[in-house]
Amino acid sequence: MTSWARPLRTPQYAYDHDDMYLAMEDGDIYFLEVDTQGPNLIQLANKACRLDCSIGTAFASLDFGLNKNDMLVAGGEMSSGGVYLVSFSK
């Protein structure tokens, strides 16, 4: 894992949940859903997508209107990086 980002969520959802994207150097992105009130801390851990670039420490999730899409920005030390719209459905 080279970097991680937490997408913006509504206050009602964020009260007892936390979402996180984990970025791998080869461009693979994994999505984690954490439930702080449930019996299992990690509720979901899936490969969300693969970005068409290598990823360094420059990785962020930007506000995209609190819907099901997240905007990810990635950059690598030896790549041009990119801006990606990720639609993740459970």
Rosetta blueprint (number, residue, H / E / L):
1 M L
2 T L
3 S E
4 W E
5 A E
6 R L
7 P L
8 L L
9 R L
10 T L
11 P H
12 Q H
13 Y H
14 A H
15 Y L
16 D L
17 H E
18 D E
19 D E
20 M E
21 Y E
22 L E
23 A E
24 M L
25 E L
26 D L
27 G L
28 D E
29 I E
30 Y E
31 F E
32 L E
33 E E
34 V E
35 D E
36 T L
37 Q L
38 G L
39 P L
40 N L
41 L L
42 I E
43 Q E
44 L E
45 A E
46 N E
47 K E
48 A E
49 C E
50 R E
51 L L
52 D L
53 C L
54 S L
55 I L
56 G L
57 T L
58 A E
59 F E
60 A E
61 S E
62 L E
63 D L
64 F L
65 G L
66 L L
67 N L
68 K L
69 N E
70 D E
71 M E
72 L E
73 V E
74 A E
75 G E
76 G E
77 E L
78 M L
79 S E
80 S E
81 G E
82 G E
83 V E
84 Y E
85 L E
86 V E
87 S E
88 F L
89 S L
90 K L
